[in-house]
Amino acid sequence: MITVTPVAAREWDAAAAILTGANPHEPLTGAEYRRQMQEQQDWGHGWAVLVARAGAEVLGVAGYHQNPGSFHPRRYALDLAVAPGAQGRGVGAALWAALDAGLRARGAESARILAREDHPVAPGFLTRRGFSGDRRYFMSTLRVPDFDPSPYAALEARVRARGVRIRSLTELRAAGTTELTGRLHALMSDVRQDVPRAEPATPLSRAVFEDAVLGDPGLLPDAYLIAEVDGTWVGQTACFRSGASPDLLTGLTGVTRPWRGQGVATALKLAAIRAARTLGAPAIRTDNASDNAPMLAINDRLGFVRGPASVSYVIHFG
């Protein structure tokens, strides 16, 4: 018999392992998963994590939460995954029934979930339950030991000649940079506005920035990089590492509007690759919407290899 209940304290690791198995490009540990939901609670956002069991064995996990960067009080992001050995036994259906009931009880307007377009089950599962797919995303991977930076020496020289200097968060902290947190928050708030996304961007509060970015235990200060010109910050990239994988995950790479198209984003990516090599990371992963042509072009030129697309599926509640 399959039962679905809120996750228990002892089940976070199992839940995270099932999600990581279904989405290996977004690995996380139980502690990291629990921390993400604690943040939701601290911010006053709605969330739930449910597990399906047969006896004491966790067979699947599902959850909903609100996205602070695309916040709407009645719109949610979803997770749903079933352990490989438990598929085809009604686990996914039981989890969705519980999610659906919980979301409707909260007065949800809509909810979104990502699913690989080549997954043998997920697209049909979602479509049968009223979801429709719209935006596509690519997860791309660069093998760090194989990267040859020499073809980009001239580009980096041109960027430096224009006065662009790239500094890490480690360096900025050591230099005693005044108003550091406020300036980092302002830069991220600026460059993220034009990033293509499934839901409209909303302002990222300083409290959320401090919790979710600077306070993330996986943030790598040596790979949080700022492009600076004459004291003005014009671009950033940031890398994180989960305790579940040695690979680096790219957060947000962005450049202020006046400096776009001048090689700054590429220079930031090159600096991130050097940092990844120093940190001993075997790979860097990044994800981009299929209509984010400029960033996809940069990643393609650098040798990031695209995986199969994921589709953002949305359901609207009547």
C-alpha positions as CSV (number, residue, x, y, z in Angstrom):
1,M,0.0,0.0,0.0
2,I,1.3,3.4,-1.0
3,T,0.9,6.3,1.5
4,V,1.8,10.0,1.0
5,T,2.6,12.2,3.9
6,P,4.8,15.3,4.6
7,V,8.5,14.4,4.7
8,A,9.8,13.4,8.1
9,A,13.1,14.6,9.5
10,R,14.8,11.3,8.8
11,E,13.6,11.2,5.2
12,W,15.3,14.3,3.7
13,D,18.3,12.4,2.5
14,A,16.2,9.8,0.8
15,A,14.0,12.5,-0.8
16,A,17.0,14.4,-2.0
17,A,18.6,11.3,-3.4
18,I,15.5,10.5,-5.5
19,L,15.4,14.1,-6.8
20,T,19.1,14.0,-7.7
21,G,18.6,10.7,-9.5
22,A,15.8,12.2,-11.6
23,N,17.7,15.4,-12.2
24,P,21.5,14.6,-12.0
25,H,22.3,18.0,-13.4
26,E,20.9,19.6,-10.2
27,P,22.3,17.5,-7.4
28,L,21.5,18.2,-3.8
29,T,21.9,16.6,-0.4
30,G,19.2,16.2,2.2
31,A,20.6,19.1,4.3
32,E,20.6,21.3,1.2
33,Y,17.0,20.4,0.4
34,R,15.9,21.0,3.9
35,R,17.7,24.4,4.0
36,Q,16.0,25.5,0.8
37,M,12.6,24.8,2.3
38,Q,13.6,26.5,5.6
39,E,14.3,29.6,3.6
40,Q,10.9,29.4,2.0
41,Q,9.4,29.3,5.5
42,D,11.6,32.2,6.7
43,W,10.5,34.3,3.7
44,G,6.8,33.6,4.4
45,H,6.4,31.6,1.2
46,G,4.2,28.6,0.8
47,W,5.9,25.2,0.5
48,A,5.4,21.5,1.1
49,V,7.5,18.4,0.6
50,L,5.7,15.1,0.4
51,V,7.0,11.5,0.2
52,A,5.4,8.4,-1.0
53,R,6.2,5.2,0.9
54,A,5.5,1.5,1.0
55,G,6.1,0.7,4.6
56,A,9.2,2.5,5.7
57,E,10.7,2.7,2.2
58,V,10.6,6.1,0.4
59,L,9.5,5.5,-3.2
60,G,9.0,9.0,-4.4
61,V,9.0,12.7,-3.5
62,A,7.0,15.7,-4.6
63,G,6.8,19.3,-3.5
64,Y,5.8,22.9,-4.2
65,H,7.3,26.2,-3.4
66,Q,7.3,29.8,-4.5
67,N,10.1,31.4,-6.6
68,P,11.4,34.5,-4.9
69,G,12.8,35.8,-8.2
70,S,9.5,35.4,-10.0
71,F,7.2,35.7,-7.1
72,H,3.4,35.6,-7.4
73,P,1.3,34.7,-4.3
74,R,-0.7,32.1,-6.3
75,R,1.9,30.6,-8.5
76,Y,4.2,27.7,-7.6
77,A,7.1,25.7,-8.8
78,L,6.9,21.9,-8.5
79,D,9.2,18.9,-8.0
80,L,8.1,15.3,-8.6
81,A,10.3,12.2,-8.9
82,V,9.9,8.5,-8.4
83,A,12.7,6.1,-7.6
84,P,13.5,3.9,-10.7
85,G,12.6,0.7,-9.0
86,A,9.2,2.0,-8.0
87,Q,8.0,3.4,-11.3
88,G,4.9,1.9,-12.9
89,R,3.3,1.3,-9.5
90,G,1.1,4.4,-9.1
91,V,3.6,6.3,-7.0
92,G,3.7,9.3,-9.3
93,A,-0.1,9.4,-9.5
94,A,-0.5,9.3,-5.7
95,L,2.0,12.1,-5.3
96,W,0.3,14.2,-7.9
97,A,-3.1,13.7,-6.3
98,A,-1.7,15.0,-3.0
99,L,0.1,17.9,-4.6
100,D,-3.0,18.9,-6.6
101,A,-5.2,18.8,-3.4
102,G,-2.6,20.9,-1.5
103,L,-2.3,23.5,-4.2
104,R,-6.0,23.8,-4.7
105,A,-6.5,24.2,-1.0
106,R,-4.0,27.1,-1.1
107,G,-5.9,28.8,-3.9
108,A,-3.1,28.3,-6.5
109,E,-3.6,29.9,-9.8
110,S,-0.9,27.9,-11.7
111,A,2.1,25.7,-11.1
112,R,5.2,24.8,-13.2
113,I,7.5,21.8,-13.4
114,L,10.5,21.0,-15.6
115,A,10.7,17.7,-17.4
116,R,13.3,16.4,-19.9
117,E,11.7,16.2,-23.3
118,D,13.3,12.8,-23.9
119,H,12.0,11.3,-20.6
120,P,10.1,8.1,-21.4
121,V,7.3,8.8,-18.9
122,A,7.2,12.5,-17.7
123,P,5.8,14.3,-20.8
124,G,2.8,11.9,-21.1
125,F,2.3,11.8,-17.4
126,L,2.0,15.6,-17.2
127,T,0.0,16.1,-20.4
128,R,-2.6,13.6,-19.2
129,R,-3.0,15.6,-16.0
130,G,-3.6,18.9,-17.8
131,F,-0.1,20.4,-18.0
132,S,1.0,22.0,-21.2
133,G,4.6,22.7,-22.2
134,D,6.0,26.0,-23.4
135,R,9.5,27.3,-22.7
136,R,12.5,25.0,-23.2
137,Y,15.8,25.0,-21.4
138,F,19.2,23.5,-22.0
139,M,21.6,22.2,-19.4
140,S,25.1,22.5,-20.8
141,T,28.3,21.0,-19.5
142,L,32.0,21.9,-19.9
143,R,34.7,19.4,-19.0
144,V,37.2,21.6,-17.2
145,P,40.4,19.5,-17.7
146,D,39.8,19.4,-21.4
147,F,39.4,23.2,-21.8
148,D,42.1,25.1,-23.8
149,P,42.0,28.8,-23.0
150,S,44.7,29.8,-25.6
151,P,42.2,30.7,-28.3
152,Y,40.7,33.4,-26.0
153,A,43.9,35.2,-25.1
154,A,43.3,38.0,-27.6
155,L,39.7,38.5,-26.4
156,E,40.8,38.8,-22.8
157,A,43.5,41.2,-23.8
158,R,41.0,43.4,-25.6
159,V,38.7,43.3,-22.6
160,R,41.6,44.3,-20.2
161,A,42.6,47.1,-22.6
162,R,39.1,48.6,-22.1
163,G,39.8,48.8,-18.4
164,V,37.8,45.7,-17.3
165,R,39.2,44.0,-14.2
166,I,37.8,40.8,-12.8
167,R,37.8,40.3,-9.1
168,S,36.6,37.5,-6.9
169,L,34.4,37.8,-3.9
170,T,37.4,36.5,-1.9
171,E,39.4,39.4,-3.2
172,L,36.7,42.0,-2.6
173,R,36.3,40.8,1.0
174,A,40.0,40.9,1.7
175,A,40.2,44.4,0.3
176,G,37.5,45.6,2.8
177,T,35.2,46.7,0.0
178,T,32.7,49.2,1.4
179,E,29.0,48.4,1.1
180,L,30.0,45.0,-0.4
181,T,26.7,43.2,0.2
182,G,24.6,46.2,-1.0
183,R,26.7,46.6,-4.2
184,L,26.5,42.8,-4.9
185,H,22.8,42.9,-4.5
186,A,22.4,46.0,-6.7
187,L,24.5,44.4,-9.4
188,M,22.6,41.1,-9.4
189,S,19.3,43.0,-9.3
190,D,20.4,45.0,-12.4
191,V,21.7,42.2,-14.6
192,R,18.9,39.6,-13.9
193,Q,16.1,41.8,-15.2
194,D,16.6,40.8,-18.9
195,V,17.2,37.1,-18.3
196,P,14.5,35.1,-20.2
197,R,12.3,33.1,-17.9
198,A,9.0,31.3,-17.8
199,E,7.4,33.8,-15.3
200,P,8.1,37.5,-15.1
201,A,11.0,38.6,-13.0
202,T,10.2,40.3,-9.7
203,P,12.7,42.2,-7.5
204,L,15.0,40.1,-5.4
205,S,14.9,41.5,-1.9
206,R,18.1,42.0,-0.1
207,A,17.1,39.5,2.6
208,V,16.5,36.8,0.0
209,F,19.8,37.7,-1.7
210,E,21.7,37.4,1.6
211,D,20.0,34.1,2.4
212,A,19.9,32.4,-1.0
213,V,23.1,33.7,-2.6
214,L,25.6,34.9,-0.1
215,G,24.3,32.6,2.6
216,D,24.3,29.5,0.5
217,P,26.9,27.0,1.9
218,G,27.6,25.9,-1.6
219,L,28.6,29.4,-2.8
220,L,32.3,29.5,-3.9
221,P,33.8,32.9,-3.1
222,D,36.8,32.3,-5.4
223,A,34.3,31.6,-8.2
224,Y,31.9,34.5,-7.5
225,L,33.4,37.0,-10.0
226,I,32.8,40.7,-10.6
227,A,33.8,42.7,-13.7
228,E,34.8,46.2,-12.7
229,V,35.6,49.3,-14.8
230,D,37.0,52.4,-13.0
231,G,35.2,51.4,-9.8
232,T,31.9,50.6,-11.5
233,W,30.7,47.0,-11.5
234,V,29.5,46.0,-14.9
235,G,29.1,42.2,-14.8
236,Q,29.1,39.1,-12.6
237,T,29.1,35.3,-12.6
238,A,28.8,33.0,-9.7
239,C,29.4,29.3,-9.2
240,F,28.2,26.9,-6.5
241,R,28.9,23.3,-5.5
242,S,26.5,20.9,-3.9
243,G,27.7,18.4,-1.4
244,A,26.3,15.8,-3.7
245,S,28.7,16.4,-6.6
246,P,32.2,17.7,-7.3
247,D,30.9,19.6,-10.4
248,L,30.3,23.4,-10.2
249,L,26.8,24.8,-11.0
250,T,26.6,28.3,-12.5
251,G,24.2,30.7,-10.9
252,L,23.7,33.9,-12.8
253,T,26.1,35.3,-15.4
254,G,25.0,38.8,-16.5
255,V,26.4,42.1,-17.8
256,T,24.9,45.6,-17.4
257,R,23.3,46.9,-20.6
258,P,26.0,49.4,-21.6
259,W,28.7,46.7,-21.5
260,R,26.9,43.9,-23.3
261,G,28.4,42.6,-26.6
262,Q,31.9,43.6,-25.7
263,G,33.4,40.4,-24.4
264,V,32.8,40.9,-20.7
265,A,30.5,37.9,-20.2
266,T,33.0,35.7,-22.0
267,A,35.9,37.0,-19.9
268,L,33.8,36.3,-16.8
269,K,33.2,32.7,-18.0
270,L,36.9,32.2,-18.7
271,A,37.8,33.4,-15.2
272,A,35.2,31.0,-13.8
273,I,36.8,28.1,-15.7
274,R,40.2,29.0,-14.3
275,A,38.7,29.1,-10.8
276,A,37.0,25.7,-11.4
277,R,40.4,24.3,-12.4
278,T,42.0,25.6,-9.3
279,L,39.2,24.1,-7.2
280,G,39.7,20.8,-8.9
281,A,36.2,20.6,-10.4
282,P,35.8,18.1,-13.2
283,A,33.0,20.0,-14.8
284,I,30.9,23.2,-14.9
285,R,27.2,23.1,-15.6
286,T,24.9,25.9,-16.7
287,D,21.3,26.1,-17.8
288,N,19.8,28.6,-20.2
289,A,16.4,29.2,-21.8
290,S,16.4,28.3,-25.4
291,D,15.6,31.9,-26.4
292,N,18.6,33.2,-24.5
293,A,20.6,33.3,-27.7
294,P,23.5,35.5,-26.6
295,M,24.4,33.4,-23.6
296,L,23.9,30.1,-25.4
297,A,26.2,31.4,-28.1
298,I,28.9,32.2,-25.6
299,N,28.6,28.8,-24.0
300,D,28.7,27.0,-27.3
301,R,31.8,28.8,-28.4
302,L,33.5,27.9,-25.1
303,G,32.8,24.3,-25.6
304,F,29.8,23.7,-23.3
305,V,27.9,20.7,-24.6
306,R,24.1,20.9,-24.5
307,G,22.2,18.0,-23.0
308,P,18.6,17.2,-24.1
309,A,16.2,20.1,-23.5
310,S,13.9,20.3,-20.5
311,V,10.5,21.7,-21.0
312,S,8.7,23.9,-18.6
313,Y,5.2,22.5,-18.1
314,V,2.4,24.7,-16.6
315,I,-1.0,23.8,-15.2
316,H,-3.7,26.3,-14.6
317,F,-6.2,25.6,-11.8
318,G,-9.9,26.6,-12.5
